[in-house]
Amino acid sequence: MMKKFLFLLLTVMIASSLTGCGEQANEDLKAKIQSSPNENYKGNPHPVVKEEMKLTEEEKAEFNKLKQEIMSTKEGESDE
């Protein structure tokens, strides 16, 4: 029983030590990273970025097919 208790205690101590090391590393990295604005930038400081999926032609065809199936299913449900 004592061995199990000591093993659990040692495990908890090691886990907490490693967690503390990870947090300290994150804080050190944040301190090293310095964000400075680009004085020459004249555009929108908060641009809206439009992300589109990059699909192959086969994936686009399959996506459109599934979209049509969903639309027809929804139309069928709304007609009932």
mmCIF file of the N, C-alpha and C atoms, coordinates in Angstrom:
data_MODEL
# 
_entry.id   MODEL 
# 
loop_
_atom_site.group_PDB 
_atom_site.id 
_atom_site.type_symbol 
_atom_site.label_atom_id 
_atom_site.label_alt_id 
_atom_site.label_comp_id 
_atom_site.label_asym_id 
_atom_site.label_entity_id 
_atom_site.label_seq_id 
_atom_site.pdbx_PDB_ins_code 
_atom_site.Cartn_x 
_atom_site.Cartn_y 
_atom_site.Cartn_z 
_atom_site.occupancy 
_atom_site.B_iso_or_equiv 
_atom_site.pdbx_formal_charge 
_atom_site.auth_seq_id 
_atom_site.auth_comp_id 
_atom_site.auth_asym_id 
_atom_site.auth_atom_id 
_atom_site.pdbx_PDB_model_num 
ATOM 1   N N  . MET A 1 1  ? 0.831   -1.193 0.000   1.00 0.00 ? 1  MET A N  1 
ATOM 2   C CA . MET A 1 1  ? 0.000   0.000  0.000   1.00 0.00 ? 1  MET A CA 1 
ATOM 3   C C  . MET A 1 1  ? 0.873   1.253  0.000   1.00 0.00 ? 1  MET A C  1 
ATOM 4   N N  . MET A 1 2  ? 1.934   1.216  0.788   1.00 0.00 ? 2  MET A N  1 
ATOM 5   C CA . MET A 1 2  ? 2.827   2.368  0.883   1.00 0.00 ? 2  MET A CA 1 
ATOM 6   C C  . MET A 1 2  ? 3.542   2.605  -0.447  1.00 0.00 ? 2  MET A C  1 
ATOM 7   N N  . LYS A 1 3  ? 3.898   1.511  -1.147  1.00 0.00 ? 3  LYS A N  1 
ATOM 8   C CA . LYS A 1 3  ? 4.578   1.652  -2.436  1.00 0.00 ? 3  LYS A CA 1 
ATOM 9   C C  . LYS A 1 3  ? 3.663   2.331  -3.450  1.00 0.00 ? 3  LYS A C  1 
ATOM 10  N N  . LYS A 1 4  ? 2.385   1.948  -3.454  1.00 0.00 ? 4  LYS A N  1 
ATOM 11  C CA . LYS A 1 4  ? 1.431   2.559  -4.379  1.00 0.00 ? 4  LYS A CA 1 
ATOM 12  C C  . LYS A 1 4  ? 1.277   4.042  -4.091  1.00 0.00 ? 4  LYS A C  1 
ATOM 13  N N  . PHE A 1 5  ? 1.195   4.378  -2.804  1.00 0.00 ? 5  PHE A N  1 
ATOM 14  C CA . PHE A 1 5  ? 1.050   5.781  -2.418  1.00 0.00 ? 5  PHE A CA 1 
ATOM 15  C C  . PHE A 1 5  ? 2.273   6.590  -2.845  1.00 0.00 ? 5  PHE A C  1 
ATOM 16  N N  . LEU A 1 6  ? 3.467   6.057  -2.599  1.00 0.00 ? 6  LEU A N  1 
ATOM 17  C CA . LEU A 1 6  ? 4.689   6.763  -2.991  1.00 0.00 ? 6  LEU A CA 1 
ATOM 18  C C  . LEU A 1 6  ? 4.789   6.901  -4.507  1.00 0.00 ? 6  LEU A C  1 
ATOM 19  N N  . PHE A 1 7  ? 4.398   5.851  -5.220  1.00 0.00 ? 7  PHE A N  1 
ATOM 20  C CA . PHE A 1 7  ? 4.421   5.908  -6.681  1.00 0.00 ? 7  PHE A CA 1 
ATOM 21  C C  . PHE A 1 7  ? 3.465   6.985  -7.197  1.00 0.00 ? 7  PHE A C  1 
ATOM 22  N N  . LEU A 1 8  ? 2.255   7.035  -6.659  1.00 0.00 ? 8  LEU A N  1 
ATOM 23  C CA . LEU A 1 8  ? 1.288   8.055  -7.070  1.00 0.00 ? 8  LEU A CA 1 
ATOM 24  C C  . LEU A 1 8  ? 1.780   9.455  -6.727  1.00 0.00 ? 8  LEU A C  1 
ATOM 25  N N  . LEU A 1 9  ? 2.371   9.605  -5.553  1.00 0.00 ? 9  LEU A N  1 
ATOM 26  C CA . LEU A 1 9  ? 2.902   10.901 -5.141  1.00 0.00 ? 9  LEU A CA 1 
ATOM 27  C C  . LEU A 1 9  ? 4.023   11.339 -6.074  1.00 0.00 ? 9  LEU A C  1 
ATOM 28  N N  . LEU A 1 10 ? 4.918   10.427 -6.403  1.00 0.00 ? 10 LEU A N  1 
ATOM 29  C CA . LEU A 1 10 ? 6.015   10.735 -7.320  1.00 0.00 ? 10 LEU A CA 1 
ATOM 30  C C  . LEU A 1 10 ? 5.485   11.095 -8.706  1.00 0.00 ? 10 LEU A C  1 
ATOM 31  N N  . THR A 1 11 ? 4.484   10.372 -9.170  1.00 0.00 ? 11 THR A N  1 
ATOM 32  C CA . THR A 1 11 ? 3.882   10.644 -10.478 1.00 0.00 ? 11 THR A CA 1 
ATOM 33  C C  . THR A 1 11 ? 3.248   12.028 -10.511 1.00 0.00 ? 11 THR A C  1 
ATOM 34  N N  . VAL A 1 12 ? 2.530   12.379 -9.463  1.00 0.00 ? 12 VAL A N  1 
ATOM 35  C CA . VAL A 1 12 ? 1.892   13.699 -9.394  1.00 0.00 ? 12 VAL A CA 1 
ATOM 36  C C  . VAL A 1 12 ? 2.947   14.795 -9.364  1.00 0.00 ? 12 VAL A C  1 
ATOM 37  N N  . MET A 1 13 ? 4.025   14.584 -8.634  1.00 0.00 ? 13 MET A N  1 
ATOM 38  C CA . MET A 1 13 ? 5.087   15.589 -8.556  1.00 0.00 ? 13 MET A CA 1 
ATOM 39  C C  . MET A 1 13 ? 5.763   15.785 -9.907  1.00 0.00 ? 13 MET A C  1 
ATOM 40  N N  . ILE A 1 14 ? 6.030   14.704 -10.618 1.00 0.00 ? 14 ILE A N  1 
ATOM 41  C CA . ILE A 1 14 ? 6.659   14.807 -11.940 1.00 0.00 ? 14 ILE A CA 1 
ATOM 42  C C  . ILE A 1 14 ? 5.720   15.502 -12.918 1.00 0.00 ? 14 ILE A C  1 
ATOM 43  N N  . ALA A 1 15 ? 4.444   15.134 -12.897 1.00 0.00 ? 15 ALA A N  1 
ATOM 44  C CA . ALA A 1 15 ? 3.471   15.752 -13.807 1.00 0.00 ? 15 ALA A CA 1 
ATOM 45  C C  . ALA A 1 15 ? 3.346   17.246 -13.544 1.00 0.00 ? 15 ALA A C  1 
ATOM 46  N N  . SER A 1 16 ? 3.291   17.633 -12.280 1.00 0.00 ? 16 SER A N  1 
ATOM 47  C CA . SER A 1 16 ? 3.171   19.064 -11.972 1.00 0.00 ? 16 SER A CA 1 
ATOM 48  C C  . SER A 1 16 ? 4.441   19.807 -12.347 1.00 0.00 ? 16 SER A C  1 
ATOM 49  N N  . SER A 1 17 ? 5.578   19.171 -12.202 1.00 0.00 ? 17 SER A N  1 
ATOM 50  C CA . SER A 1 17 ? 6.844   19.794 -12.584 1.00 0.00 ? 17 SER A CA 1 
ATOM 51  C C  . SER A 1 17 ? 6.892   20.027 -14.088 1.00 0.00 ? 17 SER A C  1 
ATOM 52  N N  . LEU A 1 18 ? 6.486   19.019 -14.854 1.00 0.00 ? 18 LEU A N  1 
ATOM 53  C CA . LEU A 1 18 ? 6.495   19.159 -16.314 1.00 0.00 ? 18 LEU A CA 1 
ATOM 54  C C  . LEU A 1 18 ? 5.498   20.210 -16.774 1.00 0.00 ? 18 LEU A C  1 
ATOM 55  N N  . THR A 1 19 ? 4.347   20.278 -16.138 1.00 0.00 ? 19 THR A N  1 
ATOM 56  C CA . THR A 1 19 ? 3.351   21.294 -16.482 1.00 0.00 ? 19 THR A CA 1 
ATOM 57  C C  . THR A 1 19 ? 3.895   22.688 -16.213 1.00 0.00 ? 19 THR A C  1 
ATOM 58  N N  . GLY A 1 20 ? 4.557   22.845 -15.085 1.00 0.00 ? 20 GLY A N  1 
ATOM 59  C CA . GLY A 1 20 ? 5.151   24.135 -14.753 1.00 0.00 ? 20 GLY A CA 1 
ATOM 60  C C  . GLY A 1 20 ? 6.222   24.532 -15.747 1.00 0.00 ? 20 GLY A C  1 
ATOM 61  N N  . CYS A 1 21 ? 7.031   23.559 -16.197 1.00 0.00 ? 21 CYS A N  1 
ATOM 62  C CA . CYS A 1 21 ? 8.073   23.849 -17.188 1.00 0.00 ? 21 CYS A CA 1 
ATOM 63  C C  . CYS A 1 21 ? 7.449   24.301 -18.502 1.00 0.00 ? 21 CYS A C  1 
ATOM 64  N N  . GLY A 1 22 ? 6.357   23.661 -18.906 1.00 0.00 ? 22 GLY A N  1 
ATOM 65  C CA . GLY A 1 22 ? 5.680   24.047 -20.145 1.00 0.00 ? 22 GLY A CA 1 
ATOM 66  C C  . GLY A 1 22 ? 5.122   25.448 -20.067 1.00 0.00 ? 22 GLY A C  1 
ATOM 67  N N  . GLU A 1 23 ? 4.521   25.785 -18.935 1.00 0.00 ? 23 GLU A N  1 
ATOM 68  C CA . GLU A 1 23 ? 3.967   27.131 -18.765 1.00 0.00 ? 23 GLU A CA 1 
ATOM 69  C C  . GLU A 1 23 ? 5.069   28.179 -18.767 1.00 0.00 ? 23 GLU A C  1 
ATOM 70  N N  . GLN A 1 24 ? 6.193   27.871 -18.127 1.00 0.00 ? 24 GLN A N  1 
ATOM 71  C CA . GLN A 1 24 ? 7.312   28.819 -18.096 1.00 0.00 ? 24 GLN A CA 1 
ATOM 72  C C  . GLN A 1 24 ? 7.871   29.013 -19.497 1.00 0.00 ? 24 GLN A C  1 
ATOM 73  N N  . ALA A 1 25 ? 7.955   27.934 -20.281 1.00 0.00 ? 25 ALA A N  1 
ATOM 74  C CA . ALA A 1 25 ? 8.450   28.046 -21.652 1.00 0.00 ? 25 ALA A CA 1 
ATOM 75  C C  . ALA A 1 25 ? 7.525   28.928 -22.479 1.00 0.00 ? 25 ALA A C  1 
ATOM 76  N N  . ASN A 1 26 ? 6.205   28.776 -22.309 1.00 0.00 ? 26 ASN A N  1 
ATOM 77  C CA . ASN A 1 26 ? 5.255   29.617 -23.041 1.00 0.00 ? 26 ASN A CA 1 
ATOM 78  C C  . ASN A 1 26 ? 5.428   31.079 -22.675 1.00 0.00 ? 26 ASN A C  1 
ATOM 79  N N  . GLU A 1 27 ? 5.606   31.367 -21.392 1.00 0.00 ? 27 GLU A N  1 
ATOM 80  C CA . GLU A 1 27 ? 5.783   32.749 -20.958 1.00 0.00 ? 27 GLU A CA 1 
ATOM 81  C C  . GLU A 1 27 ? 7.084   33.325 -21.501 1.00 0.00 ? 27 GLU A C  1 
ATOM 82  N N  . ASP A 1 28 ? 8.148   32.509 -21.527 1.00 0.00 ? 28 ASP A N  1 
ATOM 83  C CA . ASP A 1 28 ? 9.424   32.981 -22.058 1.00 0.00 ? 28 ASP A CA 1 
ATOM 84  C C  . ASP A 1 28 ? 9.309   33.305 -23.544 1.00 0.00 ? 28 ASP A C  1 
ATOM 85  N N  . LEU A 1 29 ? 8.599   32.447 -24.292 1.00 0.00 ? 29 LEU A N  1 
ATOM 86  C CA . LEU A 1 29 ? 8.424   32.703 -25.721 1.00 0.00 ? 29 LEU A CA 1 
ATOM 87  C C  . LEU A 1 29 ? 7.607   33.961 -25.961 1.00 0.00 ? 29 LEU A C  1 
ATOM 88  N N  . LYS A 1 30 ? 6.555   34.152 -25.175 1.00 0.00 ? 30 LYS A N  1 
ATOM 89  C CA . LYS A 1 30 ? 5.732   35.349 -25.328 1.00 0.00 ? 30 LYS A CA 1 
ATOM 90  C C  . LYS A 1 30 ? 6.550   36.603 -25.058 1.00 0.00 ? 30 LYS A C  1 
ATOM 91  N N  . ALA A 1 31 ? 7.455   36.525 -24.099 1.00 0.00 ? 31 ALA A N  1 
ATOM 92  C CA . ALA A 1 31 ? 8.292   37.683 -23.785 1.00 0.00 ? 31 ALA A CA 1 
ATOM 93  C C  . ALA A 1 31 ? 9.270   37.976 -24.918 1.00 0.00 ? 31 ALA A C  1 
ATOM 94  N N  . LYS A 1 32 ? 9.745   36.926 -25.602 1.00 0.00 ? 32 LYS A N  1 
ATOM 95  C CA . LYS A 1 32 ? 10.709  37.120 -26.689 1.00 0.00 ? 32 LYS A CA 1 
ATOM 96  C C  . LYS A 1 32 ? 10.052  37.656 -27.953 1.00 0.00 ? 32 LYS A C  1 
ATOM 97  N N  . ILE A 1 33 ? 8.793   37.291 -28.175 1.00 0.00 ? 33 ILE A N  1 
ATOM 98  C CA . ILE A 1 33 ? 8.096   37.735 -29.382 1.00 0.00 ? 33 ILE A CA 1 
ATOM 99  C C  . ILE A 1 33 ? 7.600   39.150 -29.156 1.00 0.00 ? 33 ILE A C  1 
ATOM 100 N N  . GLN A 1 34 ? 8.095   40.057 -29.948 1.00 0.00 ? 34 GLN A N  1 
ATOM 101 C CA . GLN A 1 34 ? 7.681   41.448 -29.812 1.00 0.00 ? 34 GLN A CA 1 
ATOM 102 C C  . GLN A 1 34 ? 6.946   41.849 -31.084 1.00 0.00 ? 34 GLN A C  1 
ATOM 103 N N  . SER A 1 35 ? 5.743   42.299 -30.917 1.00 0.00 ? 35 SER A N  1 
ATOM 104 C CA . SER A 1 35 ? 4.933   42.704 -32.057 1.00 0.00 ? 35 SER A CA 1 
ATOM 105 C C  . SER A 1 35 ? 5.030   44.209 -32.215 1.00 0.00 ? 35 SER A C  1 
ATOM 106 N N  . SER A 1 36 ? 5.525   44.628 -33.373 1.00 0.00 ? 36 SER A N  1 
ATOM 107 C CA . SER A 1 36 ? 5.595   46.065 -33.633 1.00 0.00 ? 36 SER A CA 1 
ATOM 108 C C  . SER A 1 36 ? 4.860   46.337 -34.939 1.00 0.00 ? 36 SER A C  1 
ATOM 109 N N  . PRO A 1 37 ? 4.071   47.382 -34.982 1.00 0.00 ? 37 PRO A N  1 
ATOM 110 C CA . PRO A 1 37 ? 3.315   47.673 -36.199 1.00 0.00 ? 37 PRO A CA 1 
ATOM 111 C C  . PRO A 1 37 ? 4.229   48.117 -37.334 1.00 0.00 ? 37 PRO A C  1 
ATOM 112 N N  . ASN A 1 38 ? 3.826   47.787 -38.540 1.00 0.00 ? 38 ASN A N  1 
ATOM 113 C CA . ASN A 1 38 ? 4.558   48.210 -39.729 1.00 0.00 ? 38 ASN A CA 1 
ATOM 114 C C  . ASN A 1 38 ? 4.118   49.629 -40.054 1.00 0.00 ? 38 ASN A C  1 
ATOM 115 N N  . GLU A 1 39 ? 5.008   50.568 -39.921 1.00 0.00 ? 39 GLU A N  1 
ATOM 116 C CA . GLU A 1 39 ? 4.675   51.983 -40.119 1.00 0.00 ? 39 GLU A CA 1 
ATOM 117 C C  . GLU A 1 39 ? 4.347   52.294 -41.577 1.00 0.00 ? 39 GLU A C  1 
ATOM 118 N N  . ASN A 1 40 ? 4.844   51.491 -42.521 1.00 0.00 ? 40 ASN A N  1 
ATOM 119 C CA . ASN A 1 40 ? 4.637   51.763 -43.947 1.00 0.00 ? 40 ASN A CA 1 
ATOM 120 C C  . ASN A 1 40 ? 3.313   51.219 -44.472 1.00 0.00 ? 40 ASN A C  1 
ATOM 121 N N  . TYR A 1 41 ? 2.614   50.395 -43.689 1.00 0.00 ? 41 TYR A N  1 
ATOM 122 C CA . TYR A 1 41 ? 1.372   49.773 -44.150 1.00 0.00 ? 41 TYR A CA 1 
ATOM 123 C C  . TYR A 1 41 ? 0.254   50.798 -44.149 1.00 0.00 ? 41 TYR A C  1 
ATOM 124 N N  . LYS A 1 42 ? -0.398  50.949 -45.305 1.00 0.00 ? 42 LYS A N  1 
ATOM 125 C CA . LYS A 1 42 ? -1.437  51.959 -45.450 1.00 0.00 ? 42 LYS A CA 1 
ATOM 126 C C  . LYS A 1 42 ? -2.832  51.352 -45.594 1.00 0.00 ? 42 LYS A C  1 
ATOM 127 N N  . GLY A 1 43 ? -2.936  50.026 -45.585 1.00 0.00 ? 43 GLY A N  1 
ATOM 128 C CA . GLY A 1 43 ? -4.220  49.361 -45.810 1.00 0.00 ? 43 GLY A CA 1 
ATOM 129 C C  . GLY A 1 43 ? -5.051  49.238 -44.550 1.00 0.00 ? 43 GLY A C  1 
ATOM 130 N N  . ASN A 1 44 ? -6.086  48.443 -44.662 1.00 0.00 ? 44 ASN A N  1 
ATOM 131 C CA . ASN A 1 44 ? -7.003  48.186 -43.557 1.00 0.00 ? 44 ASN A CA 1 
ATOM 132 C C  . ASN A 1 44 ? -6.261  47.419 -42.457 1.00 0.00 ? 44 ASN A C  1 
ATOM 133 N N  . PRO A 1 45 ? -6.257  47.918 -41.231 1.00 0.00 ? 45 PRO A N  1 
ATOM 134 C CA . PRO A 1 45 ? -5.545  47.200 -40.170 1.00 0.00 ? 45 PRO A CA 1 
ATOM 135 C C  . PRO A 1 45 ? -6.212  45.879 -39.779 1.00 0.00 ? 45 PRO A C  1 
ATOM 136 N N  . HIS A 1 46 ? -7.489  45.720 -40.112 1.00 0.00 ? 46 HIS A N  1 
ATOM 137 C CA . HIS A 1 46 ? -8.207  44.481 -39.802 1.00 0.00 ? 46 HIS A CA 1 
ATOM 138 C C  . HIS A 1 46 ? -8.902  43.979 -41.069 1.00 0.00 ? 46 HIS A C  1 
ATOM 139 N N  . PRO A 1 47 ? -8.142  43.461 -42.032 1.00 0.00 ? 47 PRO A N  1 
ATOM 140 C CA . PRO A 1 47 ? -8.775  43.026 -43.280 1.00 0.00 ? 47 PRO A CA 1 
ATOM 141 C C  . PRO A 1 47 ? -9.615  41.773 -43.081 1.00 0.00 ? 47 PRO A C  1 
ATOM 142 N N  . VAL A 1 48 ? -10.651 41.661 -43.890 1.00 0.00 ? 48 VAL A N  1 
ATOM 143 C CA . VAL A 1 48 ? -11.496 40.470 -43.871 1.00 0.00 ? 48 VAL A CA 1 
ATOM 144 C C  . VAL A 1 48 ? -10.901 39.487 -44.871 1.00 0.00 ? 48 VAL A C  1 
ATOM 145 N N  . VAL A 1 49 ? -10.557 38.323 -44.393 1.00 0.00 ? 49 VAL A N  1 
ATOM 146 C CA . VAL A 1 49 ? -9.931  37.320 -45.242 1.00 0.00 ? 49 VAL A CA 1 
ATOM 147 C C  . VAL A 1 49 ? -10.978 36.294 -45.629 1.00 0.00 ? 49 VAL A C  1 
ATOM 148 N N  . LYS A 1 50 ? -11.132 36.090 -46.921 1.00 0.00 ? 50 LYS A N  1 
ATOM 149 C CA . LYS A 1 50 ? -12.093 35.102 -47.401 1.00 0.00 ? 50 LYS A CA 1 
ATOM 150 C C  . LYS A 1 50 ? -11.329 33.813 -47.681 1.00 0.00 ? 50 LYS A C  1 
ATOM 151 N N  . GLU A 1 51 ? -11.677 32.786 -46.944 1.00 0.00 ? 51 GLU A N  1 
ATOM 152 C CA . GLU A 1 51 ? -11.022 31.501 -47.138 1.00 0.00 ? 51 GLU A CA 1 
ATOM 153 C C  . GLU A 1 51 ? -11.944 30.594 -47.938 1.00 0.00 ? 51 GLU A C  1 
ATOM 154 N N  . GLU A 1 52 ? -11.391 30.002 -48.971 1.00 0.00 ? 52 GLU A N  1 
ATOM 155 C CA . GLU A 1 52 ? -12.159 29.061 -49.775 1.00 0.00 ? 52 GLU A CA 1 
ATOM 156 C C  . GLU A 1 52 ? -11.482 27.701 -49.712 1.00 0.00 ? 52 GLU A C  1 
ATOM 157 N N  . MET A 1 53 ? -12.306 26.683 -49.820 1.00 0.00 ? 53 MET A N  1 
ATOM 158 C CA . MET A 1 53 ? -11.752 25.341 -49.840 1.00 0.00 ? 53 MET A CA 1 
ATOM 159 C C  . MET A 1 53 ? -11.056 25.118 -51.174 1.00 0.00 ? 53 MET A C  1 
ATOM 160 N N  . LYS A 1 54 ? -9.901  24.505 -51.114 1.00 0.00 ? 54 LYS A N  1 
ATOM 161 C CA . LYS A 1 54 ? -9.198  24.156 -52.337 1.00 0.00 ? 54 LYS A CA 1 
ATOM 162 C C  . LYS A 1 54 ? -9.458  22.671 -52.594 1.00 0.00 ? 54 LYS A C  1 
ATOM 163 N N  . LEU A 1 55 ? -10.373 22.416 -53.526 1.00 0.00 ? 55 LEU A N  1 
ATOM 164 C CA . LEU A 1 55 ? -10.772 21.049 -53.824 1.00 0.00 ? 55 LEU A CA 1 
ATOM 165 C C  . LEU A 1 55 ? -10.341 20.675 -55.230 1.00 0.00 ? 55 LEU A C  1 
ATOM 166 N N  . THR A 1 56 ? -10.124 19.385 -55.431 1.00 0.00 ? 56 THR A N  1 
ATOM 167 C CA . THR A 1 56 ? -9.873  18.899 -56.780 1.00 0.00 ? 56 THR A CA 1 
ATOM 168 C C  . THR A 1 56 ? -11.205 18.866 -57.520 1.00 0.00 ? 56 THR A C  1 
ATOM 169 N N  . GLU A 1 57 ? -11.144 18.652 -58.814 1.00 0.00 ? 57 GLU A N  1 
ATOM 170 C CA . GLU A 1 57 ? -12.377 18.607 -59.614 1.00 0.00 ? 57 GLU A CA 1 
ATOM 171 C C  . GLU A 1 57 ? -13.291 17.481 -59.140 1.00 0.00 ? 57 GLU A C  1 
ATOM 172 N N  . GLU A 1 58 ? -12.708 16.323 -58.798 1.00 0.00 ? 58 GLU A N  1 
ATOM 173 C CA . GLU A 1 58 ? -13.517 15.201 -58.310 1.00 0.00 ? 58 GLU A CA 1 
ATOM 174 C C  . GLU A 1 58 ? -14.200 15.560 -56.993 1.00 0.00 ? 58 GLU A C  1 
ATOM 175 N N  . GLU A 1 59 ? -13.457 16.213 -56.096 1.00 0.00 ? 59 GLU A N  1 
ATOM 176 C CA . GLU A 1 59 ? -14.028 16.601 -54.812 1.00 0.00 ? 59 GLU A CA 1 
ATOM 177 C C  . GLU A 1 59 ? -15.124 17.649 -54.989 1.00 0.00 ? 59 GLU A C  1 
ATOM 178 N N  . LYS A 1 60 ? -14.916 18.575 -55.933 1.00 0.00 ? 60 LYS A N  1 
ATOM 179 C CA . LYS A 1 60 ? -15.940 19.588 -56.202 1.00 0.00 ? 60 LYS A CA 1 
ATOM 180 C C  . LYS A 1 60 ? -17.219 18.937 -56.715 1.00 0.00 ? 60 LYS A C  1 
ATOM 181 N N  . ALA A 1 61 ? -17.065 17.959 -57.626 1.00 0.00 ? 61 ALA A N  1 
ATOM 182 C CA . ALA A 1 61 ? -18.230 17.269 -58.171 1.00 0.00 ? 61 ALA A CA 1 
ATOM 183 C C  . ALA A 1 61 ? -18.971 16.514 -57.065 1.00 0.00 ? 61 ALA A C  1 
ATOM 184 N N  . GLU A 1 62 ? -18.218 15.831 -56.202 1.00 0.00 ? 62 GLU A N  1 
ATOM 185 C CA . GLU A 1 62 ? -18.845 15.097 -55.101 1.00 0.00 ? 62 GLU A CA 1 
ATOM 186 C C  . GLU A 1 62 ? -19.527 16.057 -54.127 1.00 0.00 ? 62 GLU A C  1 
ATOM 187 N N  . PHE A 1 63 ? -18.882 17.190 -53.845 1.00 0.00 ? 63 PHE A N  1 
ATOM 188 C CA . PHE A 1 63 ? -19.458 18.191 -52.951 1.00 0.00 ? 63 PHE A CA 1 
ATOM 189 C C  . PHE A 1 63 ? -20.765 18.735 -53.518 1.00 0.00 ? 63 PHE A C  1 
ATOM 190 N N  . ASN A 1 64 ? -20.766 19.075 -54.808 1.00 0.00 ? 64 ASN A N  1 
ATOM 191 C CA . ASN A 1 64 ? -21.981 19.599 -55.438 1.00 0.00 ? 64 ASN A CA 1 
ATOM 192 C C  . ASN A 1 64 ? -23.094 18.555 -55.448 1.00 0.00 ? 64 ASN A C  1 
ATOM 193 N N  . LYS A 1 65 ? -22.726 17.287 -55.669 1.00 0.00 ? 65 LYS A N  1 
ATOM 194 C CA . LYS A 1 65 ? -23.711 16.207 -55.662 1.00 0.00 ? 65 LYS A CA 1 
ATOM 195 C C  . LYS A 1 65 ? -24.353 16.084 -54.278 1.00 0.00 ? 65 LYS A C  1 
ATOM 196 N N  . LEU A 1 66 ? -23.529 16.102 -53.242 1.00 0.00 ? 66 LEU A N  1 
ATOM 197 C CA . LEU A 1 66 ? -24.057 16.014 -51.876 1.00 0.00 ? 66 LEU A CA 1 
ATOM 198 C C  . LEU A 1 66 ? -24.910 17.227 -51.536 1.00 0.00 ? 66 LEU A C  1 
ATOM 199 N N  . LYS A 1 67 ? -24.487 18.395 -52.006 1.00 0.00 ? 67 LYS A N  1 
ATOM 200 C CA . LYS A 1 67 ? -25.255 19.611 -51.744 1.00 0.00 ? 67 LYS A CA 1 
ATOM 201 C C  . LYS A 1 67 ? -26.627 19.526 -52.406 1.00 0.00 ? 67 LYS A C  1 
ATOM 202 N N  . GLN A 1 68 ? -26.683 19.000 -53.625 1.00 0.00 ? 68 GLN A N  1 
ATOM 203 C CA . GLN A 1 68 ? -27.960 18.834 -54.319 1.00 0.00 ? 68 GLN A CA 1 
ATOM 204 C C  . GLN A 1 68 ? -28.857 17.849 -53.572 1.00 0.00 ? 68 GLN A C  1 
ATOM 205 N N  . GLU A 1 69 ? -28.258 16.750 -53.081 1.00 0.00 ? 69 GLU A N  1 
ATOM 206 C CA . GLU A 1 69 ? -29.036 15.764 -52.333 1.00 0.00 ? 69 GLU A CA 1 
ATOM 207 C C  . GLU A 1 69 ? -29.624 16.381 -51.067 1.00 0.00 ? 69 GLU A C  1 
ATOM 208 N N  . ILE A 1 70 ? -28.832 17.173 -50.378 1.00 0.00 ? 70 ILE A N  1 
ATOM 209 C CA . ILE A 1 70 ? -29.310 17.818 -49.148 1.00 0.00 ? 70 ILE A CA 1 
ATOM 210 C C  . ILE A 1 70 ? -30.424 18.800 -49.461 1.00 0.00 ? 70 ILE A C  1 
ATOM 211 N N  . MET A 1 71 ? -30.242 19.585 -50.517 1.00 0.00 ? 71 MET A N  1 
ATOM 212 C CA . MET A 1 71 ? -31.265 20.562 -50.893 1.00 0.00 ? 71 MET A CA 1 
ATOM 213 C C  . MET A 1 71 ? -32.568 19.864 -51.263 1.00 0.00 ? 71 MET A C  1 
ATOM 214 N N  . SER A 1 72 ? -32.470 18.759 -52.024 1.00 0.00 ? 72 SER A N  1 
ATOM 215 C CA . SER A 1 72 ? -33.691 18.054 -52.414 1.00 0.00 ? 72 SER A CA 1 
ATOM 216 C C  . SER A 1 72 ? -34.356 17.413 -51.196 1.00 0.00 ? 72 SER A C  1 
ATOM 217 N N  . THR A 1 73 ? -33.562 16.938 -50.251 1.00 0.00 ? 73 THR A N  1 
ATOM 218 C CA . THR A 1 73 ? -34.116 16.370 -49.020 1.00 0.00 ? 73 THR A CA 1 
ATOM 219 C C  . THR A 1 73 ? -34.832 17.442 -48.215 1.00 0.00 ? 73 THR A C  1 
ATOM 220 N N  . LYS A 1 74 ? -34.221 18.619 -48.106 1.00 0.00 ? 74 LYS A N  1 
ATOM 221 C CA . LYS A 1 74 ? -34.850 19.717 -47.367 1.00 0.00 ? 74 LYS A CA 1 
ATOM 222 C C  . LYS A 1 74 ? -36.142 20.162 -48.046 1.00 0.00 ? 74 LYS A C  1 
ATOM 223 N N  . GLU A 1 75 ? -36.134 20.226 -49.384 1.00 0.00 ? 75 GLU A N  1 
ATOM 224 C CA . GLU A 1 75 ? -37.339 20.617 -50.115 1.00 0.00 ? 75 GLU A CA 1 
ATOM 225 C C  . GLU A 1 75 ? -38.439 19.585 -49.907 1.00 0.00 ? 75 GLU A C  1 
ATOM 226 N N  . GLY A 1 76 ? -38.063 18.306 -49.876 1.00 0.00 ? 76 GLY A N  1 
ATOM 227 C CA . GLY A 1 76 ? -39.033 17.241 -49.648 1.00 0.00 ? 76 GLY A CA 1 
ATOM 228 C C  . GLY A 1 76 ? -39.640 17.325 -48.260 1.00 0.00 ? 76 GLY A C  1 
ATOM 229 N N  . GLU A 1 77 ? -38.836 17.685 -47.277 1.00 0.00 ? 77 GLU A N  1 
ATOM 230 C CA . GLU A 1 77 ? -39.338 17.814 -45.905 1.00 0.00 ? 77 GLU A CA 1 
ATOM 231 C C  . GLU A 1 77 ? -40.246 19.025 -45.769 1.00 0.00 ? 77 GLU A C  1 
ATOM 232 N N  . SER A 1 78 ? -39.923 20.109 -46.458 1.00 0.00 ? 78 SER A N  1 
ATOM 233 C CA . SER A 1 78 ? -40.738 21.321 -46.330 1.00 0.00 ? 78 SER A CA 1 
ATOM 234 C C  . SER A 1 78 ? -42.076 21.174 -47.058 1.00 0.00 ? 78 SER A C  1 
ATOM 235 N N  . ASP A 1 79 ? -42.140 20.301 -48.065 1.00 0.00 ? 79 ASP A N  1 
ATOM 236 C CA . ASP A 1 79 ? -43.389 20.081 -48.791 1.00 0.00 ? 79 ASP A CA 1 
ATOM 237 C C  . ASP A 1 79 ? -44.382 19.271 -47.961 1.00 0.00 ? 79 ASP A C  1 
ATOM 238 N N  . GLU A 1 80 ? -43.892 18.479 -47.028 1.00 0.00 ? 80 GLU A N  1 
ATOM 239 C CA . GLU A 1 80 ? -44.775 17.595 -46.252 1.00 0.00 ? 80 GLU A CA 1 
ATOM 240 C C  . GLU A 1 80 ? -45.574 18.320 -45.250 1.00 0.00 ? 80 GLU A C  1 
# 
